[in-house]
Amino acid sequence: MTVYKIYSNAPKIYEETITIRSYHCDINRQLTLPKLCSFFQDVAGNHTVACGVGWELLQKNKMFWVLSRLRIEIERFPQWHEQIVIRTWSNGLDGLLAIRHFEVIDQNGLQVIKAISSWLMVNSVTRRLIKADEFMRDFPINNHRLFEANLAKLPSLENHVEYEPSEVLFTETDMNRHMNNVSYIDRIINSYGYNFLLGHQIKNFEINFLKEALPGDFLLVKQQQLKQLHFLNNIVRKSDSAEMVRTQIEWI
């Protein structure tokens, strides 16, 4: 049995200060949602490193974390040159899911973005789920919650439009040899079209990751409008119509 030795000074709340660079921004010089999600992924990983149980240790034990669900509520997107603080902490386990919160604090000390996520541990050889109880046994827990409830499964699409499929690209994959979670978000946002994106911003975003897409898969985006500026999207694999992700987006 693997023994996970958590550092004695492991932080319950981990934070990093980030300066928004030009390559983090869209045409309006503000942070993009995919780049924000990349920040969350990095900060979460760095928290596990600071606790002594980072990616390298998991790789030695043939396991890795995958993001299962994520909800983000946005008061405003940070701007180019702005310095932000991203804080994250673990809420412990909910069954197989490890619950993690994030908040983004601006230079005035105001919370401008908050998020809740749930993660699954996977065997890197069999691709089967692993119980994270032993891993999380001594992991530092902060019980503060930014959302009252944990995340539920998003609904499936009914009446929808769909877009042309395309193959998973090399630059869309990551160290775990599957499509990176941010790449799905990129595809869904870009499906809305240039003119729509010029005039609208995301207010609330939620995503469920259902299956992993691999090199060679052809994926297509589907979209259903629930009401004005409120949409469901999913991404499916062309070969068998298996759903990779489901999302819900509210725009302003």
N, C-alpha and C positions, 0 to 999 in steps of 0.2 A: 504493500500500500504506500502510495506517495505521501510524504509528510510535507505539509506546506508551513514553512516557518515565517510567520509574519514578523516584521521588524518591531522591536519594542517601541520605537518612536513613530510608528506608522500613523499617518494623519487620517482622522475621521473625515475631515473636509479638505479637499485638495484644490488648489487654485493656480492659475497661470495668468500672467498679464500678456496681452497680445496687442500689437499695433496693426491696424488695418492697412494693408498695402494695396497698391494699385491692382495687383493681380488677384486680389480677393474680391474685387468690386465689379459691379455691372456698369452699364452705360450711364446710370445716374450717380455713379461714384459712391455707391453704398454696398455693404457686404451682401453677398449672395447667399441664398439658403444652402446650396450645396457646399460652399466653403464653410459656412457655419457648422454644418453637420460633420465636415472633416475635422474642424476644431474639436467638436464634442468627442469624436472618435479618438483623437490624439490625447486629449486631456484625460479621458477615461482610462486609456492604456497607460499613460504616465502615472496615474494614481496607483494602478496595480504595481508598477515598477517601484514607486515610492514605498509600497507596502511589502516589497520583497517577492512578489509573485507575478512578475511580468511575462511578456510574450515568450521570451527565450525559455523560461522554466516550463511553460505549458507545452512548447514545441518538443522539449525533451521527453515529456510525458504523453506525447501524441494527442494533444487536445488544444482547442482554441475556443474563444468566445465568438458568438455571432449575435448581431443585433436582431431582435425579434419584433419589437414594436417601439414606436417613437411618436410622441406628440409634442409639438412646439407651439407656443403662444407668443406672439410678437407684438410688443407695444410700438417699437420702431427698430429699424435696422441701423446699426452703427455705420458711420460714414468714413470715407477715406481719411487717413492720418489719425483717426481717433484711437485712443487706447482704451481697451476694455479688459475687464477681469472675468474669466470664466471659472466658476466654482462648481464642483461636483462632489457627490457623496453617495454611498450605498445605503439603501433602505433594507438590505437583507434579501431573503428569499420569499417568493410566493409560489410554492410548489417547485417546479423545475426552473422558474424564471427568477433571475436576479434583477432587482429593481434599483435603478440609478436615476438621480435627479441632477439637473444642470440649471444654473442661472447665469445670466450675463449682466454685469454691472458696468455702467458707464462711468465717465470721469467725474460726474457729479454724485456718484454713489447711488444712483437710481437703477433699479432692476428694469431692464428694457426687454429682456427675453427670458422665458422660463421653459423648461422641458422636462419630461419624464420618459424614461426608456426602460425596456425589459430585455434581458440578454439570456441566451441559452449556451450551455457548454456542449461542445461537439467533439467526438473522437475524430482526429484528422485522417485516420486510415479507413475506418468503417463508415464514417459520416453519420454515425448514430448519436443520439443525445446521451449525455452523461449527467448523472445527478451531481450537483455542485455542492452538496452538503459539507463534504470534507474540506473542500477548497474554501468555503465561506465560514467555516466553524470559528476561526479566530480573526476573520477580516473585520476591520473597524466599521461599526455601524453608526450612522447618524439618523435618528428617528424623525427629524424634521421633514415635513412633506410640503411640496409646492402644489400638489394636486390632491384632492380628497380621495379619489379612487385610482386604483391601478388600471391599466389599459385593457380594453376588451377588443374582441375581434371585429374588424370592420365588415360592413355588409358587402355582398357580391353585387355586381352590376347587372342591370336588367336591360332597359333600352339604352343602347350605346352606339357611338360611332367608333371606328377603329382606323388606325393609321398603318402605313406600309411597314412590314417587318424588316429588320436588319440584323446582321450577325453581331454577336458579342465581340467587341474589339479588344486588342491586346492592352490598350491603355485603360480599358474599363475593368481589368482584373487586378487582383492584389496579391499579397504574400501568401494568402490561403488558397490561391489558384482558382478562385471563383470571382464572379462579378462583384465588385465592391459596392457596398450599400449606397454610396453617394452617386454612383453611375446610374442606378435606377432613378434617382431623384432628378438628375440631369435630363434623362430621357423624357420623363413625365412633364417637367416644366417646359422643355422645348416643344412639346407637342401642342402647346397653346398658341404658338405662332408669335412672330416678332411684334406685330402691331398690338396684339392683346397685351403682351408683356410690357410694352412701352407705357401703357396706360393704367396698369394695375400692379398691386403688390400683394404678397401673401400676408394674411393676418393670422390664420391658424392652419397648421399642417399636421397630418397624422398619417403614418404608414405602418403597414404590417408586412413583414418579410415572411413568405410562405415556403419557398423552395429556392435552392441556389441555382443560378444560371452559370453555365460553364462555357469555355471556348468551343465554338462550333454551333452553339445554339442560335437560332433565329428568333428574335423577340418582337412582339408588336404591342403598341400602347392602345388601350381602349379608354373611352371617356363617356361618362353619363352626367348630365346636368340635373341636379336636384332642384335648385331654384337659382335665382339670379346670383351669379358670382359664387356659387356653392356647387362643387363637383366631386364626383367619385372618379377615380382612375384605377386601372390595373395594368399590369404587364403580363402577357402570357407567352408561353413558348409555342411557336407555330406548329411544331411536329406533333404535339399531343394535346394542345390547348391547356396545358397545366399552368396555373397561376403562379407567378413568381412573387409579385407584390400586389397589395391593394393600398390605395391612398384616398384620403379625403382632404380637400383643400377649400378654404374660404378666402376669397380675395376681397380687396377694397380698391 
